[in-house]
Amino acid sequence: MKFNPFLITGYKSSEYFCDREIESEKLKDAIDNQRNITLISSRRMGKTGLIMHVFDQVSSDSSKVPIYFDIMGTTGFDEFVKVFCNAVLQAMSKTEQAWKKERYLVNGKYLIVKKTERYRQADRDVIEMEIYARDNLSREDLDAFKAEIRNNSSRKLVIRAKVTYIL
């Protein structure tokens, strides 16, 4: 049986994405520099695939949350707002799921991360966390927890933790 390597619809992954390196770099540069950009082309020329490809690459940088939604079927402002809000909520829930793991086991002690906030400061990402713990946490415990988070990131991180002890 022959396998057709070319996808006709949708975006699967960067492995199946061909060419468009210049366009991809221009889009990533616009995102990094917070510039607006408009893509104009005839139908079925790969605009959505290009956007999804760039979003796939950009989403590896967890300080950016790409949001995609299709407004082709909307007929008015109310429908547009509904589609837009659903897309934002869906993207936010994915982001929270990635960062809000319910419990962590560090050196035999459970931590619960209740709130995280991430922002950029100079050349680093800063993560502020609100942590609940039952057991007293030593400096080594917190350092082990922070190391686990840093190991899962490709960027320089500053991690600030506020620990509340619960009974």
C-alpha positions in Angstrom: 0.0 0.0 0.0 1.3 3.4 -0.9 1.4 6.2 1.6 0.8 9.8 0.6 3.0 12.1 2.7 1.1 15.2 1.7 -1.7 16.3 4.0 -4.6 17.8 2.1 -6.4 19.3 5.1 -5.4 20.5 8.6 -2.1 20.7 10.3 -0.5 17.6 11.9 3.0 18.6 13.0 6.2 20.3 11.7 7.3 16.9 10.3 4.6 17.2 7.6 5.1 21.0 7.0 7.1 21.8 3.9 9.0 25.0 3.0 7.5 28.4 4.1 10.6 29.0 6.3 10.8 32.7 5.4 7.1 33.3 6.1 7.4 31.3 9.3 10.3 33.4 10.5 8.5 36.7 9.6 5.5 35.6 11.6 7.6 34.5 14.6 9.5 37.8 14.4 6.2 39.7 14.4 5.0 37.8 17.4 8.3 38.2 19.3 8.2 42.0 18.6 4.5 42.3 19.3 3.8 43.6 15.8 0.5 43.2 14.0 0.6 41.2 10.8 -2.0 40.5 8.1 -2.0 37.4 5.9 -3.7 37.8 2.5 -4.0 35.1 0.0 -6.6 33.2 -2.1 -8.5 30.4 -0.5 -6.8 27.0 -0.1 -3.2 28.4 -0.2 -2.1 27.2 3.3 -2.6 30.3 5.4 -4.2 28.3 8.3 -1.5 25.6 8.0 1.2 28.3 8.2 -0.4 29.9 11.2 -0.8 26.5 13.0 2.8 25.7 12.2 4.0 28.9 13.7 1.7 28.5 16.7 3.2 25.0 17.2 6.7 26.5 17.3 5.7 29.4 19.5 3.7 27.3 22.0 7.0 25.7 23.1 7.8 29.1 24.7 5.3 28.9 27.6 5.3 32.7 28.0 3.2 32.9 24.9 -0.3 31.4 24.5 -1.3 31.2 20.9 -5.1 31.4 20.3 -6.7 30.4 17.0 -10.3 30.7 16.1 -12.2 30.7 12.8 -14.7 33.6 12.3 -15.8 32.5 8.8 -19.1 31.2 10.1 -20.0 34.2 12.3 -22.7 36.5 11.0 -22.6 39.3 13.6 -20.7 40.8 16.6 -22.5 38.6 19.1 -21.4 35.4 17.4 -17.9 36.8 17.0 -17.6 37.5 20.7 -18.9 34.0 21.5 -16.3 32.3 19.2 -13.5 34.6 20.5 -14.3 34.0 24.2 -14.6 30.2 23.7 -11.1 30.2 22.0 -9.6 32.2 24.8 -11.2 30.0 27.5 -10.0 26.9 25.7 -6.4 28.2 25.5 -6.4 29.3 29.1 -7.6 25.9 30.3 -4.8 24.2 28.4 -2.2 26.6 29.9 -3.6 26.1 33.4 -3.5 22.3 33.0 0.1 22.5 32.0 1.1 24.6 35.0 -1.4 23.6 37.6 -0.5 20.0 38.5 -2.6 19.3 41.6 0.0 17.7 43.8 3.8 17.4 43.7 5.8 14.9 45.8 9.1 16.4 46.8 11.5 14.5 49.1 8.5 12.6 50.5 6.5 15.8 51.2 3.4 16.8 49.2 3.0 20.3 47.8 -0.2 21.7 46.3 0.3 24.5 43.8 -2.8 26.7 44.1 -1.9 29.7 41.9 0.9 30.5 39.4 1.6 33.7 37.6 4.2 33.9 34.9 5.7 37.1 33.4 8.8 38.3 31.6 11.4 40.4 33.4 14.5 41.5 31.5 15.9 38.3 29.9 14.2 35.9 32.2 10.8 34.4 32.8 9.5 34.8 36.3 7.1 32.4 37.9 5.4 33.3 41.1 3.7 30.4 42.9 1.4 30.1 45.8 2.1 26.7 47.5 0.2 24.9 50.2 2.0 22.2 52.3 1.3 20.2 55.4 4.9 19.4 56.3 7.6 21.9 57.0 9.6 22.5 53.9 13.3 22.9 54.1 15.4 25.0 51.7 16.5 21.7 50.1 12.8 20.7 49.5 12.0 24.0 47.8 15.2 23.9 45.7 14.4 20.3 44.6 10.9 21.5 43.6 12.3 24.5 41.7 14.9 22.3 40.0 12.1 20.0 38.7 10.3 23.0 37.2 13.5 24.4 35.6 14.3 21.0 34.1 11.0 21.2 32.2 11.7 24.6 30.7 14.1 25.7 28.0 14.3 29.3 29.2 16.0 31.0 32.1 13.6 31.0 35.0 13.3 32.9 38.3 10.9 31.0 40.6 9.4 32.8 43.6 7.3 30.7 46.0 5.0 31.7 48.8 4.4 28.8 51.1 1.3 28.5 53.3 1.2 25.7 55.8 -2.1 23.9 56.3 -3.2 21.6 59.1 
